[in-house]
Amino acid sequence: MTPLAHLLALPVRAYRLVASPWVGYGCRFQPTCSAYALEALERHGAAKGGWLAARRVCRCHPWGGHGFDPVPGSEQSPQD
C-alpha cells in the first residue's frame, strides 16, 4: 500500500474501531463498505482506490443497490 493510501485508510480504520460497534451491522453490501474501502486502497492505491471507495459509500443508501459487490480486480467470485 502506498503512503498516501495508508493515510486514506486511517479514517476507515478509525471508523471500524470506534463507530462501527455502535452503529451495528446493517450493511447492504458484501463485503462491507469499510472492508471494500481498505481492499480497494490496498489493491489499487490512493487515487483509484479512494475513488472506488467513495463511489461505493455513495451507493450505500436505502435506495441504492445491495448484494455481493467485490472490488474490481479481486479474485473473489460470486458463490453459486
C-alpha positions as CSV (number, residue, x, y, z in Angstrom):
1,M,0.0,0.0,0.0
2,T,1.4,3.4,-0.9
3,P,2.0,6.0,1.8
4,L,-1.0,8.1,0.6
5,A,-3.2,5.0,0.6
6,H,-2.2,4.3,4.2
7,L,-3.1,7.9,5.1
8,L,-6.6,7.5,3.4
9,A,-7.1,4.2,5.2
10,L,-6.7,5.8,8.7
11,P,-10.3,7.2,8.8
12,V,-11.6,3.9,7.7
13,R,-9.7,2.0,10.4
14,A,-10.8,4.6,12.9
15,Y,-14.4,4.1,11.9
16,R,-14.1,0.3,12.2
17,L,-12.6,0.7,15.7
18,V,-14.7,3.5,17.2
19,A,-18.0,3.9,15.3
20,S,-18.8,0.5,13.8
21,P,-19.5,-1.2,17.1
22,W,-22.0,1.5,18.0
23,V,-23.7,1.6,14.6
24,G,-24.1,-2.2,14.4
25,Y,-24.2,-4.5,11.4
26,G,-26.6,-3.4,8.7
27,C,-24.6,-3.1,5.6
28,R,-26.4,-3.7,2.3
29,F,-23.4,-5.0,0.5
30,Q,-21.0,-7.9,0.9
31,P,-18.1,-7.1,1.7
32,T,-19.0,-4.2,4.0
33,C,-18.2,-0.7,2.8
34,S,-15.2,-0.4,5.2
35,A,-13.7,-3.7,4.1
36,Y,-14.3,-2.7,0.5
37,A,-12.5,0.6,1.1
38,L,-9.5,-1.0,2.7
39,E,-9.2,-3.6,0.0
40,A,-9.6,-1.0,-2.8
41,L,-6.9,1.2,-1.3
42,E,-4.6,-1.8,-0.9
43,R,-5.2,-3.2,-4.4
44,H,-5.4,0.0,-6.4
45,G,-3.6,2.7,-4.5
46,A,-4.7,6.1,-3.2
47,A,-6.2,7.6,-6.4
48,K,-8.2,4.8,-7.9
49,G,-8.8,3.0,-4.6
50,G,-10.1,6.2,-3.0
51,W,-12.4,6.8,-6.0
52,L,-13.8,3.3,-5.8
53,A,-14.3,3.6,-2.0
54,A,-16.0,6.9,-2.3
55,R,-18.2,5.7,-5.1
56,R,-19.2,2.6,-3.0
57,V,-20.1,4.7,0.0
58,C,-22.2,7.0,-2.1
59,R,-24.2,3.9,-3.3
60,C,-24.8,2.8,0.3
61,H,-28.2,4.3,1.0
62,P,-31.8,2.9,1.2
63,W,-32.5,3.4,-2.5
64,G,-29.1,2.1,-3.6
65,G,-28.1,-1.4,-4.5
66,H,-27.4,-4.4,-2.4
67,G,-25.8,-7.8,-2.5
68,F,-22.3,-9.1,-3.5
69,D,-20.1,-6.3,-4.8
70,P,-16.4,-7.1,-4.8
71,V,-13.5,-4.7,-5.6
72,P,-12.8,-4.7,-9.3
73,G,-9.7,-7.0,-10.0
74,S,-10.2,-9.2,-6.9
75,E,-10.1,-12.9,-7.1
76,Q,-13.4,-13.3,-5.4
77,S,-16.3,-14.7,-7.5
78,P,-20.0,-14.9,-6.6
79,Q,-20.8,-18.2,-4.9
80,D,-23.5,-20.2,-6.7
